């Protein structure tokens, strides 16, 4: 119902998010790939090529952090307004830029954790060429599922908590983690899978469907966030 009521604002917010993150990803990917290819051509040993490409992938993750923070703050600010029944204006997308330093402080450790398998691969490639791919696959199979089960709420809800509470980055991470404690993590995971499936379906629909699927899936996650938070005992929201 919220999506139907404000579908235009949702679609505009999604388009801005895709433009910021998507265009930034293309530019960063192109730049790092060109530099990597130049380094590969200049290197004398073929064993260094996988190392350079893996290092390039990790560098891309960190280079995109500011763009991801900018897009996430804008998209979630607009969609939080929609969830609570407010009619957001276009200016609301850029209305919380003062929170950028704290959003960066949240996203940096999250990205560091997600980059663990790739960092392991880089270290192994330098020490034992040829073993990196096998060990990285093993680390990913164990590490990433564990991370998603126990840390998904931190990834999904730290920025929304920052937006509605105007708290510090550390407090936002702690509160988001508490929202996914015990059995609630499974609920967060279920909603996350559903939201991800919607976005994938939108991408398969010639990419245009993502302008509806992305905000609709995010609205689902934010609705669960507010529902979990209302029964969590956390301090009342101050910036809704």
C-alpha positions in Angstrom: 0.0 0.0 0.0 2.8 2.4 0.8 4.5 1.6 -2.4 1.3 2.1 -4.4 0.7 5.4 -2.7 4.1 6.9 -3.4 5.4 4.8 -6.4 6.6 7.8 -8.2 8.8 9.0 -5.3 10.0 5.4 -4.9 11.0 5.1 -8.6 12.8 8.4 -8.6 14.8 7.5 -5.5 15.7 4.1 -7.0 16.7 5.8 -10.3 19.0 8.3 -8.3 20.5 5.4 -6.4 21.2 3.3 -9.5 22.6 6.4 -11.3 25.0 7.2 -8.4 26.1 3.7 -7.5 25.9 2.2 -11.0 27.7 5.0 -12.8 30.3 5.1 -10.1 30.8 1.4 -10.3 31.4 1.6 -14.0 33.9 4.4 -13.7 35.8 2.8 -10.8 35.8 -0.6 -12.5 37.1 0.9 -15.7 39.8 2.9 -14.0 41.1 0.0 -11.8 40.9 -2.5 -14.7 43.0 -0.3 -16.9 45.6 0.2 -14.2 45.6 -3.5 -13.4 46.2 -4.4 -17.1 49.1 -2.0 -17.3 50.6 -3.5 -14.2 50.1 -7.0 -15.5 51.8 -6.2 -18.8 54.7 -4.5 -16.9 55.1 -7.5 -14.5 57.7 -10.1 -15.5 56.1 -13.2 -13.9 52.7 -14.7 -14.8 52.1 -15.7 -11.2 51.5 -12.1 -10.3 48.6 -11.7 -12.6 45.9 -13.3 -10.3 47.4 -11.4 -7.4 47.0 -8.1 -9.2 43.4 -8.8 -10.4 42.4 -9.9 -6.8 44.0 -6.8 -5.4 42.1 -4.7 -8.0 38.8 -6.2 -6.9 39.4 -5.3 -3.3 40.4 -1.8 -4.2 37.2 -1.4 -6.1 35.1 -2.4 -3.1 36.8 0.4 -1.0 36.7 3.0 -3.8 32.9 2.5 -4.0 32.2 3.1 -0.3 31.5 6.9 -0.6 29.1 6.3 -3.5 27.3 3.5 -1.7 26.9 5.6 1.4 25.6 8.5 -0.6 23.1 6.3 -2.4 22.0 4.4 0.7 21.4 7.5 2.8 19.3 9.0 0.0 17.3 5.9 -0.9 16.5 4.9 2.7 15.7 8.4 3.8 13.0 8.6 1.1 11.7 5.1 1.7 11.5 5.6 5.5 9.3 8.6 4.8 7.1 6.4 2.6 6.8 3.7 5.2 5.6 6.0 7.9 3.1 7.7 5.6 4.9 10.9 4.7 5.0 12.2 1.1 8.7 12.8 0.4 10.0 15.5 -1.9 12.9 15.1 -4.3 15.1 17.1 -2.0 14.8 14.5 0.8 17.1 12.2 -1.2 20.0 14.6 -0.4 18.6 15.9 2.9 20.9 13.8 5.1 24.3 14.4 3.7 25.5 15.7 7.1 25.5 12.0 8.1 28.0 11.0 5.5 31.0 10.9 7.9 29.1 8.5 10.2 27.8 6.5 7.3 31.4 6.1 6.0 32.5 5.0 9.5 29.8 2.3 9.4 30.5 1.1 5.9 34.2 0.9 6.2 34.4 -1.9 8.8 31.5 -3.7 7.1 33.5 -3.7 3.8 36.6 -4.8 5.6 34.8 -7.8 6.9 33.3 -8.6 3.5 36.8 -8.3 2.0 38.3 -11.0 4.2 38.1 -13.8 1.6 39.7 -11.6 -1.0 42.4 -10.4 1.3 43.2 -14.0 2.2 43.5 -14.7 -1.5 45.9 -11.8 -2.0 48.1 -12.9 0.9 48.2 -16.5 -0.3 48.9 -15.6 -3.9 52.0 -13.7 -2.8 53.1 -16.6 -0.5 52.0 -19.7 -2.3 51.1 -19.0 -6.0 48.4 -21.3 -7.3 46.8 -22.1 -3.9 44.8 -18.9 -3.6 41.7 -19.9 -5.5 41.2 -23.2 -3.6 41.6 -21.7 -0.2 39.6 -18.6 -1.0 36.7 -20.8 -2.1 36.9 -22.7 1.2 37.0 -19.6 3.3 34.1 -18.1 1.3 32.0 -21.3 1.8 32.4 -21.1 5.6 32.9 -17.4 6.3 30.3 -15.7 4.1 27.2 -17.9 5.2 28.2 -17.4 8.8 28.5 -13.7 8.3 25.1 -13.5 6.7 23.4 -15.4 9.4 24.9 -13.5 12.3 25.8 -10.1 10.8 23.1 -9.5 8.2 21.2 -7.1 10.4 24.3 -4.9 10.8 24.7 -4.7 7.0 21.0 -3.9 6.4 20.0 -1.8 9.4 23.0 0.3 10.5 22.2 3.1 8.1 18.4 3.1 8.8 19.2 3.3 12.6 21.6 6.2 11.9 18.9 8.0 9.9 16.1 7.6 12.5 18.2 8.0 15.7 21.0 10.5 14.7 23.3 8.4 16.9 27.0 7.6 16.5 28.3 5.1 14.0 29.3 2.7 16.8 25.9 2.9 18.4 24.2 2.3 15.1 26.2 -0.8 14.5 25.5 -2.1 18.0 21.8 -1.4 17.8 21.5 -3.0 14.3 23.3 -6.1 15.6 20.9 -6.4 18.6 17.9 -6.3 16.1 19.1 -9.5 14.5 20.0 -11.4 17.7 18.7 -14.9 18.4 15.8 -16.1 16.2 15.2 -12.7 14.6 18.3 -13.2 12.4 16.4 -15.9 10.5 13.5 -13.5 9.9 15.9 -10.9 8.7 17.5 -13.5 6.4 14.2 -14.5 5.0 13.2 -11.0 4.2 16.6 -10.3 2.8 16.3 -13.3 0.4 12.9 -12.1 -0.7 14.1 -8.6 -1.3 17.1 -9.8 -3.2 14.9 -12.1 -5.4 12.7 -9.1 -6.2 15.7 -7.0 -7.3 17.1 -9.9 -9.4 13.7 -10.2 -11.1 13.8 -6.5 -11.8 17.2 -6.8 -13.3 16.1 -9.7 -15.6 13.2 -7.5 -16.8 15.5 -5.7 -19.1 16.9 -3.8 -16.1 13.9 -1.4 -16.1 12.0 -3.4 -13.5 14.7 -2.7 -10.9 13.2 0.8 -10.5 10.2 -0.8 -9.0 11.8 -3.9 -7.5 14.6 -2.1 -5.6 12.4 0.3 -3.7 9.7 -2.4 -3.1 12.3 -4.8 -1.7 13.9 -2.1 0.4 10.5 -1.1 1.8 10.0 -4.7 2.9 13.3 -4.6 4.8 12.6 -1.2 6.4 9.1 -2.3 7.5 10.7 -5.3 9.3 13.3 -2.9 10.7 10.7 -0.7 12.2 8.6 -3.7 13.5 11.7 -5.3 15.2 12.8 -1.9 16.6 9.4 -1.1 18.1 9.7 -4.2 20.4 13.4 -4.0 21.0 13.7 -1.7 24.0 16.0 0.7 22.0 15.7 4.4 22.6 12.8 6.1 20.7 13.5 7.4 17.2 14.3 11.1 17.1 14.6 11.8 13.4 11.7 10.1 11.7 
